[in-house]
Amino acid sequence: MTPSRPISAHDTAAKKLLVELYNVATSAVDPGPALECRLLSLAPEPDRRLWILALGKAALPMARCAVGVVGRWGFHPVGGLIVPPESGASPHPAIASVPGDHPEPGTGSLAAADALGAVAGRVQPDDRVWVLLSGGTTSLIGAPVEGLSPAELSAIYALLLSSGLDITAMNRIRKRFSRWGGGRLAQALAPAEVRVFVVSDVIGDDLASIGSGPCVPDPTTASEVRRHLEDAALWDRIPHSARKQVAAAAAGERPETPKPGNQAFARVTLELIASNRLAIEAAAKRAAELGLVPVLAETPIAGEASAAGASVAAGLLHNCVQDTIPQHEAGAGRCFIWGGETTVSLGPSPSGLGGRCQELALAAARRLAGAPEGLALLAAGTDGRDGPTDAAGAIVGGSTWSSIAAAGRDPARDLAAHDAYHALDAAGALLRPGLTGTNVMDVVIGICPTSQAPGAS
């Protein structure tokens, strides 16, 4: 067993720097300020009734912002709903707060979906509705379409989450079976005027994928959904009632999801107010202010987390070799920044604990074993929670792999068992910032050691 290296002052400085860059990235996409800036550009229209529907991981801060703006205008919303991932006080007595479940729907999600239906049923044709949408909405308001049971919907969600499909592919399928997905919320609110303000949590910022597109036309047909399921070897594994519904819609025996051109979207507008790109650009700007040379990846990270971790670590090692650094940058530290979202294929009987960022970090730690002091990598979800854990991700370096082994664990076995949480926790590598109130996928930040590394402020 290789002995673990003591934590040096250089390693500590690197960790502090990475935490600062992570905090800058998440602060830059704080949904409250971003939403406030946009809402204040709208005409107040105090004589029209206003409803506020805040759905997703950023629901509470977005709702607080919206209520604050309306209050500054001198009037109040007539009603609405907040569906956050955890309980929190509503900023207005006319707006209920019903927390849902995440990452898989549960009883809270069913209650939230019913509450959403009750509010939508009270909206009048001449009313205005602000839909404040962020990541996590798919699960938080996860309830089945008619003919499917909650247990069957949960089974579909769990199957997709362990399939290795990316978030866009998963949402393309999930919205087919979700009560409010695929434009069905817009259908319920029509013909009222609906403005949707979106915090993106998907690669490419596809509005039809974010939150399963509750107010966006569904471009995917039932036949295409079946083909996607078959290609992923999932068609025979989803519940029979779900297969029956897809087949009926493909045959024209059951209504399709609302498509482009449907009148339900005639008075719907959608605006993106925060994204992963904005987050990583903010981190790059701060890195430059601290004297680092930032390098932003043009291609988002995606695919299997373990493979992505090994690839990112290999690239970091290669680029941190002195002779690959241009002469005019010699002596300056460099910071490599990626954004995106990976997946983890769990298999039929998962037993480990962790999330995609933790698995990426653990795989990177194996590749970085023995790397120079000060070379470090952070992988974390911008929402502050990675999978069903209390960590956003982890910070790893050259000594992490051996530190896990020194703590009595087998890091290779933990990686194979998708038990990154316990492995990284044993090495003190987990990052626990708490919920950030935003959700724009993940950030991965790597820094190269220098003879005089910049300090975090």
C-alpha positions in Angstrom: 0.0 0.0 0.0 1.4 3.4 -1.0 1.5 5.7 2.0 -0.7 8.8 1.7 1.2 12.1 1.3 0.6 14.7 4.1 -1.5 17.6 3.1 0.8 20.5 2.2 0.2 24.2 2.3 0.2 24.2 -1.5 -2.6 21.6 -1.6 -4.6 23.6 0.9 -4.2 26.8 -1.2 -5.3 24.9 -4.3 -8.4 23.6 -2.5 -9.3 27.1 -1.3 -8.8 28.5 -4.7 -11.0 25.8 -6.3 -13.8 26.4 -3.7 -13.6 30.2 -4.5 -14.0 29.5 -8.2 -16.9 27.2 -7.5 -18.6 29.8 -5.4 -18.1 32.5 -8.0 -19.6 30.2 -10.7 -22.7 29.4 -8.7 -23.1 33.0 -7.5 -23.0 34.2 -11.2 -26.1 32.2 -11.9 -28.0 33.0 -8.8 -31.5 32.9 -10.1 -32.8 35.8 -7.9 -30.7 38.6 -9.3 -31.0 37.2 -12.8 -34.7 37.1 -12.6 -35.0 40.5 -10.9 -33.1 42.1 -13.8 -35.5 40.7 -16.3 -38.8 41.3 -14.4 -38.0 44.9 -13.8 -37.9 45.5 -17.6 -41.5 44.4 -17.9 -44.6 46.7 -17.7 -46.2 46.4 -14.2 -49.9 46.1 -15.5 -51.4 46.4 -11.9 -55.0 46.0 -13.3 -54.4 42.4 -14.5 -54.4 39.4 -12.2 -51.0 37.8 -11.8 -50.2 34.2 -10.8 -46.7 33.0 -9.8 -45.8 29.3 -10.3 -42.2 28.6 -9.2 -41.1 25.0 -9.9 -37.7 23.4 -9.4 -34.5 23.5 -7.3 -34.4 27.3 -7.5 -38.1 27.7 -6.9 -37.9 29.5 -3.5 -35.3 32.2 -4.4 -37.1 32.8 -7.7 -40.5 33.2 -6.0 -39.0 35.5 -3.4 -37.6 37.7 -6.2 -40.9 37.8 -8.1 -42.9 38.7 -5.1 -40.4 41.4 -4.2 -40.6 42.9 -7.7 -44.4 42.9 -7.7 -44.4 44.5 -4.2 -42.2 47.3 -5.5 -44.8 47.9 -8.2 -47.4 48.3 -5.5 -49.6 45.3 -5.9 -49.8 41.6 -5.1 -50.2 38.2 -6.9 -53.6 36.7 -6.6 -52.2 33.3 -6.1 -49.7 30.7 -7.1 -47.6 27.8 -6.1 -44.0 27.0 -5.1 -42.6 23.5 -5.6 -39.1 23.4 -4.1 -37.0 20.3 -3.2 -37.2 21.1 0.5 -39.7 22.8 2.8 -39.4 26.6 3.0 -41.7 29.5 3.9 -43.6 31.0 1.1 -42.9 34.7 0.5 -46.6 35.6 0.1 -49.7 34.3 1.9 -51.5 33.8 -1.5 -48.9 31.5 -2.8 -48.7 27.9 -1.4 -45.5 26.0 -1.0 -45.6 22.2 -1.6 -42.2 20.5 -1.7 -41.8 17.7 -4.1 -39.3 14.7 -4.2 -36.0 14.5 -6.0 -34.2 12.8 -7.8 -37.2 10.4 -8.0 -40.9 11.4 -7.6 -42.6 10.4 -4.4 -45.7 11.2 -2.4 -44.6 14.9 -2.1 -44.4 15.1 -5.9 -47.9 13.7 -6.3 -49.2 16.3 -3.8 -47.3 19.0 -5.7 -48.7 17.9 -9.0 -52.3 17.9 -7.6 -51.7 21.4 -6.1 -50.5 22.6 -9.5 -53.6 21.3 -11.2 -55.8 23.1 -8.6 -54.0 26.4 -9.2 -54.1 26.0 -13.0 -57.9 25.4 -12.8 -58.4 28.8 -11.2 -56.5 30.8 -13.8 -58.8 33.0 -16.0 -58.4 33.7 -19.7 -57.3 37.3 -19.1 -54.9 36.6 -16.3 -51.1 36.6 -16.5 -49.0 33.7 -15.2 -45.2 33.8 -14.5 -43.8 30.3 -14.6 -40.4 30.3 -12.9 -38.7 27.1 -14.0 -35.5 25.5 -12.9 -33.8 22.0 -12.9 -35.4 19.2 -10.9 -38.9 20.1 -11.9 -39.5 16.8 -13.7 -39.2 14.9 -10.5 -40.6 17.5 -8.1 -44.0 17.6 -9.9 -43.6 14.0 -11.0 -47.1 12.4 -11.3 -48.3 10.0 -13.9 -50.6 10.6 -16.9 -54.0 9.0 -16.7 -53.7 5.2 -17.0 -50.4 4.9 -15.3 -49.9 4.4 -11.5 -47.4 6.4 -9.4 -45.4 3.2 -8.8 -45.1 2.6 -12.5 -44.0 6.2 -13.1 -41.4 5.8 -10.3 -40.2 2.6 -11.9 -39.7 4.3 -15.3 -37.8 7.2 -13.6 -35.6 4.8 -11.7 -34.9 2.8 -14.8 -34.0 5.9 -16.8 -31.7 7.3 -14.1 -29.7 4.1 -14.1 -29.7 3.7 -17.8 -26.7 5.9 -18.7 -28.8 8.1 -21.0 -28.1 11.8 -20.8 -30.6 14.2 -19.3 -31.9 15.3 -22.7 -32.6 11.7 -23.8 -34.2 10.9 -20.4 -36.5 13.9 -20.5 -37.5 13.1 -24.0 -38.9 9.9 -22.6 -40.1 11.0 -19.2 -42.3 13.8 -20.4 -44.4 11.2 -22.3 -45.5 9.7 -19.0 -45.6 12.8 -16.9 -48.8 14.6 -16.1 -47.3 18.1 -16.7 -44.5 17.3 -19.1 -44.4 17.9 -22.8 -46.4 21.2 -22.9 -49.3 19.9 -20.8 -49.0 22.8 -18.2 -49.4 25.3 -21.0 -52.4 23.4 -22.2 -54.0 23.7 -18.7 -53.2 27.4 -18.4 -54.4 28.4 -21.9 -55.6 30.9 -23.1 -54.0 33.0 -20.3 -50.8 34.9 -21.0 -47.9 32.8 -19.8 -44.3 34.0 -19.4 -41.7 31.3 -18.6 -38.4 32.3 -17.1 -35.9 29.5 -17.2 -32.7 28.5 -15.4 -31.2 25.8 -17.7 -29.9 22.5 -16.4 -29.3 20.7 -19.7 -26.5 20.8 -22.3 -27.4 23.1 -25.1 -30.1 24.8 -23.1 -32.9 23.0 -24.9 -36.1 24.5 -23.5 -38.1 21.4 -24.4 -35.9 19.3 -22.1 -35.6 21.6 -19.1 -38.1 20.3 -16.5 -39.5 18.1 -19.2 -40.8 21.2 -21.0 -44.1 21.8 -19.2 -44.8 24.9 -21.3 -43.0 23.9 -24.5 -44.3 21.9 -27.5 -43.2 18.3 -27.4 -41.4 17.6 -30.8 -41.0 13.9 -30.1 -43.7 11.6 -31.4 -44.8 8.4 -29.7 -43.1 6.3 -32.4 -39.8 8.1 -31.7 -40.2 7.5 -28.0 -40.6 3.8 -28.7 -37.5 3.8 -30.9 -35.4 5.6 -28.3 -36.5 3.0 -25.6 -35.7 0.1 -27.9 -32.3 1.5 -28.8 -31.5 1.8 -25.1 -32.8 -1.8 -24.5 -35.4 -0.4 -22.2 -38.7 -1.0 -24.1 -39.3 -4.5 -22.7 -38.3 -3.3 -19.2 -40.8 -0.4 -18.7 -44.3 -1.3 -17.3 -46.8 -2.9 -19.7 -49.2 0.0 -19.2 -46.6 2.5 -20.4 -45.8 0.4 -23.5 -49.5 0.2 -24.2 -49.9 4.0 -24.0 -47.0 4.6 -26.4 -48.3 2.1 -28.9 -51.8 3.6 -28.7 -50.5 7.2 -29.3 -48.4 5.9 -32.2 -51.5 4.3 -33.7 -53.6 7.4 -33.3 -55.8 5.8 -30.7 -54.7 8.1 -27.9 -54.0 11.9 -28.0 -50.4 12.9 -28.7 -48.6 15.4 -26.5 -49.1 19.0 -27.7 -47.0 19.7 -30.7 -45.6 22.9 -32.3 -48.5 25.0 -33.7 -50.9 24.0 -31.0 -53.0 26.9 -29.8 -52.0 26.2 -26.3 -48.8 28.0 -27.0 -50.2 31.0 -28.7 -49.7 33.3 -25.7 -46.6 31.5 -24.2 -43.2 33.2 -24.2 -40.0 31.6 -22.9 -36.8 33.2 -21.8 -33.5 31.8 -20.6 -32.1 33.7 -17.6 -29.2 31.5 -16.4 -27.1 28.7 -17.8 -24.0 26.6 -17.3 -22.0 28.7 -19.8 -22.6 31.8 -17.7 -21.3 30.0 -14.7 -18.1 28.7 -16.2 -17.4 32.1 -17.8 -17.7 33.7 -14.4 -15.2 31.2 -13.0 -12.8 31.9 -15.8 -13.0 35.7 -15.3 -12.3 35.3 -11.6 -9.4 32.9 -12.3 -7.9 35.6 -14.6 -8.3 38.2 -11.8 -6.3 35.9 -9.5 -3.4 35.7 -12.0 -4.3 32.3 -13.6 -4.5 31.7 -17.3 -8.1 30.3 -17.8 -8.8 27.8 -20.5 -12.5 27.1 -21.1 -13.5 23.8 -22.8 -15.5 24.3 -25.9 -17.2 20.9 -25.7 -19.3 20.1 -22.7 -18.4 17.1 -20.6 -20.9 14.3 -21.1 -21.1 10.5 -21.1 -20.1 8.1 -18.4 -18.8 9.9 -15.3 -15.9 7.5 -14.7 -14.7 7.8 -18.3 -15.1 11.6 -18.2 -13.1 11.7 -15.0 -10.2 9.7 -16.4 -10.2 11.8 -19.6 -10.3 15.2 -17.8 -7.5 14.1 -15.4 -5.3 12.9 -18.3 -5.8 16.2 -20.1 -5.0 18.1 -16.9 -1.8 16.2 -16.4 -0.7 16.7 -20.0 -1.4 20.4 -20.0 0.3 20.9 -16.7 3.6 19.7 -18.0 5.8 22.7 -18.3 7.0 22.2 -21.8 3.4 22.3 -23.1 2.9 25.8 -21.7 3.6 28.7 -24.1 6.7 30.7 -23.3 4.7 33.9 -22.5 2.6 31.9 -20.0 5.6 30.2 -18.3 5.5 30.8 -14.5 1.7 31.5 -14.6 -0.7 29.0 -13.2 -3.4 27.7 -15.5 -7.0 26.9 -14.8 -9.0 24.5 -17.0 -12.8 24.7 -16.8 -15.4 22.4 -18.1 -19.2 22.5 -17.9 -21.8 19.9 -18.6 -23.3 16.8 -17.1 -22.3 13.2 -17.1 -24.2 10.0 -16.4 -23.7 6.9 -14.3 -24.9 3.5 -15.5 -25.7 1.7 -12.2 -26.8 -1.7 -13.5 -29.7 -3.8 -12.1 -28.6 -4.0 -8.5 -26.8 -0.8 -7.4 -25.5 -0.8 -3.9 -23.1 2.1 -3.6 -23.7 5.7 -2.6 -22.6 8.8 -4.6 -23.5 10.9 -7.6 -22.1 11.6 -11.1 -19.7 14.4 -9.8 -18.3 12.1 -7.1 -17.8 9.3 -9.5 -16.1 11.6 -11.9 -13.8 12.9 -9.2 -12.9 9.4 -7.9 -12.0 8.2 -11.4 -9.9 11.4 -11.9 -8.2 10.7 -8.5 -7.0 7.3 -9.8 -5.5 9.0 -12.9 -4.0 11.8 -10.8 -2.3 9.5 -8.3 1.2 10.8 -7.6 0.7 14.1 -9.4 2.6 17.2 -8.2 1.4 19.1 -5.1 -0.9 21.9 -6.0 -2.4 20.1 -9.0 -6.0 19.6 -8.1 -9.4 19.0 -9.6 -12.9 20.0 -8.5 -16.1 18.3 -9.8 -19.4 19.5 -8.4 -23.0 20.1 -9.1 -24.0 23.7 -9.1 -27.1 23.0 -7.0 -24.9 21.9 -4.1 -26.1 18.3 -4.0 -24.8 15.4 -6.0 -27.1 12.5 -6.2 -28.8 11.4 -3.0 -26.0 12.8 -0.8 -25.1 15.8 1.3 -22.1 16.6 -1.0 -22.0 18.6 -4.2 -19.0 16.7 -5.4 -15.3 16.5 -4.4 -11.8 18.0 -4.8 -9.1 15.5 -5.6 -5.4 15.6 -6.3 -2.2 13.5 -6.4 -2.6 12.1 -2.9 -6.4 11.4 -2.8 -6.2 7.8 -4.2 -3.6 6.8 -1.7 -5.4 8.6 1.2 -8.5 6.5 0.5 -6.4 3.3 0.7 -4.7 4.5 3.8 -8.1 5.0 5.4 -8.7 1.2 4.9 -10.8 1.3 1.8 -10.2 -0.1 -1.7 -10.7 2.9 -4.0 -10.8 0.7 -7.2 -13.5 -1.5 -5.7 -15.4 1.6 -4.6 -15.3 3.0 -8.0 -16.5 -0.2 -9.6 -19.3 -0.4 -7.0 -20.3 3.2 -7.6 -19.6 3.9 -4.0 -17.6 7.2 -4.5 -19.2 8.9 -1.6 -17.7 6.7 1.1 -14.3 6.5 -0.7 -14.0 10.3 -1.0 -15.3 10.9 2.5 -12.6 8.7 3.9 -10.0 10.9 2.2 -11.7 14.2 3.4 -12.2 15.1 -0.3 -16.0 15.7 -0.4 -17.3 19.3 -1.1 -20.3 20.2 1.1 -21.4 23.8 0.3 -25.1 23.2 1.1 -27.9 23.9 -1.4 -27.0 26.9 -3.6 -30.5 27.8 -4.8 -29.5 27.4 -8.4 -29.0 24.5 -10.8 -27.2 24.8 -14.1 -25.6 21.3 -14.3 -22.0 20.7 -13.2 -18.7 22.4 -13.2 -15.3 20.8 -13.3 -12.3 23.0 -12.6 -8.6 21.9 -12.7 -5.6 24.0 -11.7 -1.9 23.5 -12.4 0.7 24.1 -9.7 3.1 27.0 -10.0 6.1 28.1 -8.1 3.9 30.9 -6.6 0.3 29.9 -6.8 -2.3 32.7 -6.4 -4.1 32.7 -3.1 -7.9 32.7 -2.8 -9.4 35.8 -1.5 
